[in-house]
């Protein structure tokens, strides 16, 4: 019985140590933050090709209105004529790394003109990135509007 408890304690301690080391991988954190900023810039510019490269083909997207578009539907919705984005920028980004996965959370601000009316929106996001096929791709993303 003592051996079993000792073994379980060692497994938990090892897992916790591994989590701490992975969670603080600065190179991956820097890379994912750069990818988040690239996503914002590509969205602002209506660059579907760049967005296509950043997003996994099977990505799960949850919009702030509760809709769940496919990647193809999301990319089809990106039109420069829909809105005149003047600024899409992160206010904050935090990245937690778990081996070949990373979770990015934060708040971004979108400012522009849509339908002739100026707007400013703030959204809290949670994006899941996975290292696969030799590159980091976003496999899940969700956002919700931050009310002032």
Secondary structure, 3 states (H helix, E strand, C coil): CHHHHHHHHHHHHHHHHHHHHHHCCHHHHHHHHHHHHHHHHHHHHCCHHHHHHHEEEEEEEECCCCCCCCHHHHHHHCCCCCCEEEEEEEEEEEEEEECCEEEEEEEEEEEEEECCEEEEEEEEEEEEEEEECCEEEEEEEEEEECCC
